Amino acid sequence: MATQHEVIERALALQELVRQEAPHTERQGNLTAPVVQALLNAELFYLMVPAALGGLEVDGRTYLEVVEAISAADGSTGWCVMIGAELNGMVGVHLPADVARGILSHNGPICCAGSLIHDGTASIEQAGDHYRLSGRWRFASGCQHSSYVIAFAPLCVAGQPVMTDNAPTILMPFVAREDLAFQDTWQVAGLRGTGSTDFTAKDVSVKPEMVAPLGQTPLQPTTMFQLPIGAFFAIGKAAVATGIARGALDAFLPTATRTPALATSALRDEARIQLQIADAEASLRSARAFLYDALQDVWNATESGRPVPIKDRAILRLACVHATKAACDTVELVYHAAGSVSLFETSPLQRALRDVHAVRQHMMVADRYRQDAGRVLLGLEPQESLF
């Protein structure tokens, strides 16, 4: 099994390829074939798959570092690594071991996609010895290079949802990609290369062993999948943002050697630019350190089997939101500092600006969780779900 350090080195070794392919990824709206194959070969979609099933099962810090490294080269690719890792991991911990092993290793390394967001018509009903799945879902990032798709859906009987504790019972059917239809709806400003399109299922048959209830205790009890669910879904989004910001800062440095029109010195010789870059570096590193520190506290409690205190959960959610905002601020600063060259589609700063703001639109790093963190710190209960 690869060490944590070796896994990070694999990600760093892919940065040049990912960076070179980034314009093509964005233009075609999904990851290019060379990038997909390189990610599969490096097993980066297996970051959360249990070691017992042949996965990497990395710790929280390693996961963030890998996502950051790929995101620094291209935000869309980093996002797809994050999503693929989450969903491959779900296969590994929520399906019976023999079923999961068959999916994840039968035909070599694969990637899974999925979506929790449906249009309100989704349903899964038991029909004899199998289930029938129908509906339409949105935001299936990475579905073009995935073999299976998880379509979160309410369990229904005769078209009516089955309730548990006054809430619909949600199941996770794992469906082969060829059983679904995909709609090209992903015309967006940022993260264009993620291919986060809609998909539909029409009375698709799903075997019982390919269906798991949302919220069930993991069948393979890894630390990652025992984190508070909100933290689990938020940390990767924050890492994509900080990775994009790191890539933008690095991309600015060559630009800083140029002398703008009508100026008498290079950008890097201006006191204004020197101060801005120093502040941006300090802000990004501080936000990143806060994220890693907060995750470590929650990870240590989870790994030792202790309940995670509500304050530690709040601090981690705050760290995720803060890191994403700091990343946006950093990219905006270098985008403006670079001047007119940032306007062109060939500029990595232009793509970074759009991508990092697309990350911030995700509900798991939304400002409302920052407010909830404040409520907890003031002795109140959080208002949001998935906290």
Backbone hydrogen bonds, N-H to C=O, Kabsch-Sander energy under -0.5 kcal/mol:
donor,donor_aa,acceptor,acceptor_aa,energy
7,V,3,T,-1.9
8,I,4,Q,-1.9
9,E,5,H,-2.3
10,R,6,E,-1.8
11,A,7,V,-1.6
12,L,8,I,-2.4
13,A,9,E,-2.2
14,L,10,R,-0.8
14,L,11,A,-1.0
15,Q,12,L,-1.1
18,V,14,L,-2.6
19,R,15,Q,-2.7
20,Q,16,E,-2.4
21,E,17,L,-2.2
22,A,18,V,-1.0
25,T,21,E,-2.9
26,E,22,A,-2.5
27,R,23,P,-2.1
28,Q,24,H,-2.5
29,G,25,T,-1.3
30,N,25,T,-0.9
36,V,32,T,-2.5
37,Q,33,A,-2.5
38,A,34,P,-2.0
39,L,35,V,-2.5
40,L,36,V,-2.4
41,N,37,Q,-2.7
42,A,38,A,-2.0
43,E,40,L,-1.1
44,L,39,L,-1.9
46,Y,43,E,-1.8
47,L,44,L,-0.7
49,V,46,Y,-0.5
53,L,50,P,-1.7
54,G,51,A,-2.0
55,G,50,P,-2.3
56,L,46,Y,-2.3
57,E,46,Y,-0.9
57,E,49,V,-1.1
58,V,47,L,-2.4
63,Y,59,D,-2.2
64,L,60,G,-2.1
65,E,61,R,-2.4
66,V,62,T,-2.4
67,V,63,Y,-2.3
68,E,64,L,-2.7
69,A,65,E,-2.3
70,I,66,V,-2.1
71,S,67,V,-2.3
72,A,68,E,-2.2
73,A,69,A,-0.8
73,A,70,I,-0.7
74,D,70,I,-1.9
78,G,74,D,-2.3
79,W,75,G,-2.4
80,C,76,S,-2.0
81,V,77,T,-2.1
82,M,78,G,-2.3
83,I,79,W,-2.7
84,G,80,C,-2.7
85,A,81,V,-2.4
86,E,82,M,-2.1
87,L,83,I,-2.5
88,N,84,G,-2.6
89,G,85,A,-1.9
90,M,86,E,-1.6
91,V,87,L,-1.8
92,G,88,N,-1.9
93,V,89,G,-1.7
94,H,90,M,-2.3
95,L,91,V,-1.4
100,A,96,P,-3.0
101,R,97,A,-2.7
102,G,98,D,-1.7
103,I,99,V,-2.0
104,L,100,A,-2.7
105,S,101,R,-1.9
106,H,102,G,-1.3
107,N,108,G,-0.5
108,G,105,S,-1.2
113,A,148,Y,-2.4
115,S,150,I,-2.3
118,H,116,L,-0.7
119,D,136,R,-1.9
123,S,134,S,-2.6
124,I,154,P,-1.8
125,E,132,R,-2.2
127,A,130,H,-3.6
130,H,127,A,-1.0
131,Y,206,V,-2.9
132,R,125,E,-2.7
133,L,204,V,-2.6
134,S,123,S,-2.4
135,G,201,A,-2.3
137,W,199,F,-2.9
138,R,117,I,-2.8
139,F,196,S,-0.6
140,A,197,T,-2.4
141,S,139,F,-1.7
142,G,194,T,-3.0
143,C,140,A,-1.7
143,C,195,G,-0.5
145,H,142,G,-1.0
146,S,143,C,-1.0
147,S,111,C,-2.8
148,Y,111,C,-0.9
149,V,175,V,-3.0
150,I,113,A,-2.2
151,A,149,V,-0.6
151,A,173,P,-1.8
152,F,115,S,-1.5
152,F,150,I,-0.8
153,A,171,L,-2.4
155,L,169,T,-3.3
156,C,124,I,-2.2
157,V,160,Q,-2.7
160,Q,157,V,-1.8
162,V,155,L,-3.1
163,M,161,P,-0.5
164,T,167,A,-3.6
167,A,164,T,-1.0
169,T,162,V,-2.7
170,I,168,P,-0.6
171,L,153,A,-3.2
172,M,212,A,-3.6
174,F,210,M,-3.0
175,V,149,V,-2.9
175,V,173,P,-0.7
177,R,147,S,-2.6
179,D,176,A,-1.9
180,L,177,R,-1.9
181,A,200,T,-2.4
183,Q,198,D,-2.1
185,T,183,Q,-1.9
187,Q,185,T,-1.7
188,V,186,W,-0.7
194,T,191,L,-1.6
195,G,192,R,-1.1
197,T,140,A,-0.6
197,T,195,G,-2.3
198,D,183,Q,-1.2
199,F,137,W,-2.0
200,T,181,A,-2.9
201,A,135,G,-2.6
203,D,201,A,-0.5
204,V,133,L,-2.9
206,V,131,Y,-2.5
210,M,207,K,-2.0
211,V,208,P,-1.7
212,A,172,M,-1.4
214,L,170,I,-2.6
216,Q,213,P,-1.5
219,L,93,V,-3.4
220,Q,93,V,-0.6
222,T,220,Q,-2.2
226,Q,223,T,-1.8
227,L,224,M,-1.1
232,F,228,P,-2.5
233,F,229,I,-2.0
234,A,230,G,-1.4
235,I,231,A,-2.3
236,G,232,F,-0.6
238,A,234,A,-2.0
239,A,235,I,-1.9
240,V,236,G,-1.9
241,A,237,K,-1.8
242,T,238,A,-2.5
243,G,239,A,-2.2
244,I,240,V,-2.4
245,A,241,A,-2.3
246,R,242,T,-2.2
247,G,243,G,-2.4
248,A,244,I,-2.2
249,L,245,A,-2.4
250,D,246,R,-2.3
251,A,247,G,-2.2
252,F,248,A,-1.6
253,L,249,L,-1.0
255,T,251,A,-0.7
256,A,252,F,-1.8
257,T,254,P,-1.1
258,R,255,T,-1.7
263,A,260,P,-2.0
267,L,258,R,-2.2
268,R,256,A,-2.5
269,D,266,A,-1.4
270,E,267,L,-1.8
274,Q,270,E,-2.3
275,L,271,A,-2.4
276,Q,272,R,-2.2
277,I,273,I,-2.7
278,A,274,Q,-1.9
279,D,275,L,-2.6
280,A,276,Q,-2.6
281,E,277,I,-2.5
282,A,278,A,-2.3
283,S,279,D,-2.7
284,L,280,A,-2.6
285,R,281,E,-2.4
286,S,282,A,-2.2
287,A,283,S,-2.3
288,R,284,L,-2.5
289,A,285,R,-2.5
290,F,286,S,-2.2
291,L,287,A,-2.1
292,Y,288,R,-2.6
293,D,289,A,-2.6
294,A,290,F,-2.6
295,L,291,L,-2.3
296,Q,292,Y,-2.1
297,D,293,D,-1.7
298,V,294,A,-1.7
299,W,295,L,-3.2
300,N,296,Q,-2.8
301,A,297,D,-1.7
302,T,298,V,-2.5
303,E,299,W,-3.1
304,S,300,N,-1.7
305,G,302,T,-1.3
306,R,301,A,-2.3
313,R,309,P,-2.1
314,A,310,I,-2.3
315,I,311,K,-2.6
316,L,312,D,-2.1
317,R,313,R,-2.3
318,L,314,A,-2.6
319,A,315,I,-2.4
320,C,316,L,-2.0
321,V,317,R,-2.1
322,H,318,L,-3.0
323,A,319,A,-2.6
324,T,320,C,-1.8
325,K,321,V,-2.3
326,A,322,H,-2.8
327,A,323,A,-2.1
328,C,324,T,-2.0
329,D,325,K,-2.4
330,T,326,A,-2.2
331,V,327,A,-2.4
332,E,328,C,-2.5
333,L,329,D,-2.1
334,V,330,T,-2.1
335,Y,331,V,-2.4
336,H,332,E,-2.3
337,A,333,L,-2.4
338,A,334,V,-1.9
339,G,335,Y,-0.5
339,G,336,H,-0.8
341,V,338,A,-0.6
342,S,339,G,-1.8
343,L,340,S,-1.8
344,F,341,V,-0.9
347,S,344,F,-2.1
351,R,347,S,-1.4
352,A,348,P,-2.3
353,L,349,L,-2.1
354,R,350,Q,-1.7
355,D,351,R,-2.8
356,V,352,A,-2.7
357,H,353,L,-1.4
358,A,354,R,-1.4
359,V,355,D,-1.9
360,R,356,V,-1.6
361,Q,357,H,-0.7
361,Q,358,A,-0.7
362,H,359,V,-1.9
365,V,362,H,-1.5
366,A,363,M,-1.2
369,Y,366,A,-1.7
370,R,366,A,-0.6
370,R,367,D,-0.7
371,Q,367,D,-1.8
372,D,368,R,-2.0
373,A,369,Y,-2.0
374,G,370,R,-1.8
375,R,371,Q,-2.1
376,V,372,D,-2.3
377,L,373,A,-2.4
378,L,374,G,-1.3
379,G,376,V,-1.9
380,L,375,R,-3.2
